[in-house]
Amino acid sequence: MIRILRQIFRTGIVTEPLQPDLDAEIWEVGTRLEETIRKKFRRSLTIRQVDAGSCNGCELEIHAMNNPIYNCERFGIHFTASPRFADLLLVTGPVTQNMEIALRRTYEATPSPKLVIAVGDCGCNGGMFGQSYATLGGIDKVIPVDAYIPGCPPTPTALLNGIFKAIS
């Protein structure tokens, strides 16, 4: 235990500080997002994230959106494990043959009015996987999509911007 503590004190803080321009951009997007969420969703927007067959690059950025730097919860965005409580579906990846039924069921279980956002190039149009024997292509081949957030993977700031555009 003592050896581990010595290592911690010897190493110090290794994380980099957030760039000031990025922090200002996050704050600007977040405040606009928070105002829209308060008006349309009465204080909070609940998101169900669905992986329809992605490489997990988009998921890493979605998780980053919830880390202490971006902290999407301060703007009124919450994630849920159940589609029955969701206002919005955030879907990543090209829809694989095995995920088609699960994605349809998740969409049907989400209460109306429901919003669907396709995240990443794969979610928008199938990306590099396209349409093949294993994949059906983009999310809109299976369920209706309200907004698209392109990128491979999109940054957390782009995700916040995309969510803002979808709900406004």
C-alpha positions as CSV (number, residue, x, y, z in Angstrom):
1,M,0.0,0.0,0.0
2,I,2.8,2.4,0.9
3,R,4.5,1.7,-2.4
4,I,1.3,2.6,-4.3
5,L,1.0,5.9,-2.4
6,R,4.6,6.8,-3.1
7,Q,4.0,6.1,-6.8
8,I,0.9,8.3,-6.8
9,F,2.8,11.2,-5.1
10,R,5.8,10.8,-7.4
11,T,3.6,10.8,-10.6
12,G,1.4,13.7,-9.6
13,I,-1.5,14.9,-11.8
14,V,-1.1,13.8,-15.4
15,T,-4.4,15.0,-16.9
16,E,-4.3,18.0,-19.2
17,P,-6.3,21.1,-18.4
18,L,-9.2,21.9,-20.8
19,Q,-8.5,24.4,-23.5
20,P,-10.3,27.7,-22.7
21,D,-11.9,28.0,-26.2
22,L,-13.3,24.5,-25.9
23,D,-14.7,25.2,-22.4
24,A,-16.4,28.4,-23.7
25,E,-17.9,26.4,-26.6
26,I,-19.3,23.7,-24.3
27,W,-20.7,26.3,-22.0
28,E,-22.4,28.2,-24.9
29,V,-23.9,25.0,-26.4
30,G,-24.9,23.7,-23.0
31,T,-26.8,26.9,-21.9
32,R,-28.8,26.9,-25.2
33,L,-29.5,23.2,-24.7
34,E,-30.6,23.7,-21.1
35,E,-33.0,26.5,-22.1
36,T,-34.6,24.4,-24.8
37,I,-34.8,21.3,-22.5
38,R,-36.5,23.4,-19.8
39,K,-39.1,24.7,-22.3
40,K,-39.9,21.5,-24.1
41,F,-39.2,18.7,-21.6
42,R,-39.9,20.4,-18.3
43,R,-36.4,20.4,-16.8
44,S,-34.8,17.2,-18.1
45,L,-34.2,15.2,-21.3
46,T,-33.9,11.4,-20.9
47,I,-31.9,9.5,-23.4
48,R,-31.7,5.8,-24.2
49,Q,-28.5,5.0,-26.1
50,V,-28.7,2.0,-28.4
51,D,-25.7,0.3,-30.0
52,A,-27.0,-1.3,-33.2
53,G,-23.6,-2.8,-34.2
54,S,-21.0,-0.1,-33.9
55,C,-17.2,-0.3,-33.4
56,N,-17.7,1.5,-30.0
57,G,-16.0,4.7,-31.1
58,C,-19.2,6.7,-30.9
59,E,-20.0,5.1,-27.5
60,L,-16.7,6.3,-26.1
61,E,-17.6,9.9,-27.2
62,I,-21.1,9.5,-25.7
63,H,-19.5,8.4,-22.4
64,A,-17.2,11.4,-22.6
65,M,-20.2,13.6,-22.9
66,N,-21.1,12.5,-19.4
67,N,-17.6,12.8,-17.9
68,P,-16.6,15.7,-15.5
69,I,-15.3,17.8,-18.4
70,Y,-18.5,17.9,-20.5
71,N,-20.9,16.9,-17.8
72,C,-24.1,16.8,-19.8
73,E,-26.2,16.3,-16.6
74,R,-25.6,19.9,-15.6
75,F,-27.6,20.9,-18.7
76,G,-30.5,18.5,-17.9
77,I,-29.5,15.5,-20.0
78,H,-29.9,12.1,-18.3
79,F,-29.4,8.6,-19.6
80,T,-31.7,5.7,-18.8
81,A,-31.5,1.9,-19.2
82,S,-35.1,1.6,-20.2
83,P,-36.6,2.9,-23.4
84,R,-40.0,3.2,-21.5
85,F,-38.6,6.3,-19.8
86,A,-36.8,7.8,-22.7
87,D,-37.6,11.0,-24.7
88,L,-34.9,10.4,-27.2
89,L,-33.1,7.4,-28.8
90,L,-29.4,7.9,-29.5
91,V,-28.5,5.1,-32.0
92,T,-25.0,4.3,-33.1
93,G,-23.6,1.9,-35.7
94,P,-24.9,0.3,-38.8
95,V,-27.9,-1.9,-38.0
96,T,-26.7,-5.5,-38.0
97,Q,-29.0,-8.4,-39.0
98,N,-29.0,-9.5,-35.3
99,M,-29.9,-6.1,-34.0
100,E,-32.8,-5.2,-36.3
101,I,-35.5,-6.8,-34.1
102,A,-34.1,-5.4,-30.9
103,L,-33.9,-1.9,-32.4
104,R,-37.5,-2.1,-33.6
105,R,-38.7,-3.2,-30.2
106,T,-36.7,-0.5,-28.5
107,Y,-38.3,2.1,-30.8
108,E,-41.8,0.7,-30.2
109,A,-41.2,0.7,-26.4
110,T,-40.3,4.4,-26.4
111,P,-43.3,6.5,-25.5
112,S,-44.6,9.1,-28.1
113,P,-43.5,11.7,-29.0
114,K,-40.2,10.0,-29.6
115,L,-37.1,11.4,-31.2
116,V,-34.4,9.4,-32.9
117,I,-30.9,10.6,-33.6
118,A,-28.5,8.6,-35.8
119,V,-24.9,9.0,-34.5
120,G,-21.7,8.7,-36.5
121,D,-21.2,7.9,-40.1
122,C,-22.2,4.3,-39.6
123,G,-25.5,5.4,-38.0
124,C,-26.2,7.9,-40.7
125,N,-25.5,5.9,-43.8
126,G,-23.8,2.6,-42.9
127,G,-20.3,4.2,-43.0
128,M,-17.5,1.9,-44.0
129,F,-19.6,-1.1,-43.4
130,G,-22.4,0.0,-45.7
131,Q,-25.1,-2.5,-46.6
132,S,-23.9,-6.1,-46.8
133,Y,-24.9,-9.6,-45.8
134,A,-24.3,-8.7,-42.2
135,T,-25.6,-5.1,-42.0
136,L,-28.7,-3.3,-43.2
137,G,-27.0,0.1,-43.5
138,G,-28.0,3.2,-41.6
139,I,-30.5,3.5,-38.9
140,D,-33.1,5.0,-41.2
141,K,-33.4,1.6,-43.0
142,V,-35.1,0.2,-39.9
143,I,-36.7,3.1,-37.9
144,P,-37.5,6.7,-38.8
145,V,-34.7,9.1,-37.9
146,D,-35.3,12.8,-36.9
147,A,-31.7,14.0,-36.9
148,Y,-28.2,12.9,-38.0
149,I,-24.9,13.6,-36.3
150,P,-22.1,12.7,-38.7
151,G,-18.5,12.0,-37.8
152,C,-16.3,9.1,-37.2
153,P,-16.7,9.4,-34.2
154,P,-18.4,12.8,-33.6
155,T,-16.9,14.8,-30.7
156,P,-18.9,15.3,-27.5
157,T,-19.4,19.0,-28.5
158,A,-20.8,17.8,-31.9
159,L,-23.1,15.4,-30.0
160,L,-24.4,18.2,-27.8
161,N,-24.9,20.4,-30.9
162,G,-26.8,17.6,-32.6
163,I,-29.0,17.0,-29.7
164,F,-29.8,20.7,-29.5
165,K,-30.7,20.9,-33.2
166,A,-32.9,17.8,-32.9
167,I,-35.0,19.1,-30.0
168,S,-35.2,22.7,-31.1
